[in-house]
Amino acid sequence: MKVRIAVSLTLLLAACSLFAADIPTALKTRFVVGDPVWREVPIRADLQNQYEKCWQTVLDTILDNHFDLATTDKENGYIRTTDNQGVVVLGGTWSYKVKISVKFTTVPGDSKANPPILTTVQKLRMQVAGEIANVSRIGILKAYFSGYDQVLLQNLFQDLQAKLGSR
């Protein structure tokens, strides 16, 4: 049974559009097919010992861009949003969704030291993964692309670079 499902899925995906030229016009200048890339923002020196401020700034920036949070792990410095389908709304049977992931790179502090050593934030890494799908009205997948939204990634990068980055 598992083999038959895997073969059926493989044939279905092979039948789907695999050409970037088939991407809807509204996404051609912003969507890159392939593995999502990570962009890094080195944290400026005066904020490196202010983990709480850096964390809150990133959360506020994500929320200001109309994303909802799916996962936040403050202790490990990780944030991921839910899929957002409102960044670019496509007509017909096409759908587009993106989500943001952020990972802080830190040097752990030591609260038992005398004086206590604060956690140091070295940089943050961000990614904007996206998916485009064209599903027929009867539920058949006609085209599927995964990749990233380079416009949203660049906008987030510039925003966070201005707020937290080294100058």
PyMOL commands that set and color helices and strands:
alter all, ss='L'
color gray80, all
select helices_A, chain A and resi 2-15+20-22+25-27+45-47+51-64+150-164
alter helices_A, ss='H'
color red, helices_A
select strands_A, chain A and resi 31-33+39-42+69-73+78-81+94-107+120-135+141-149
alter strands_A, ss='S'
color yellow, strands_A
deselect
rebuild
show_as cartoon
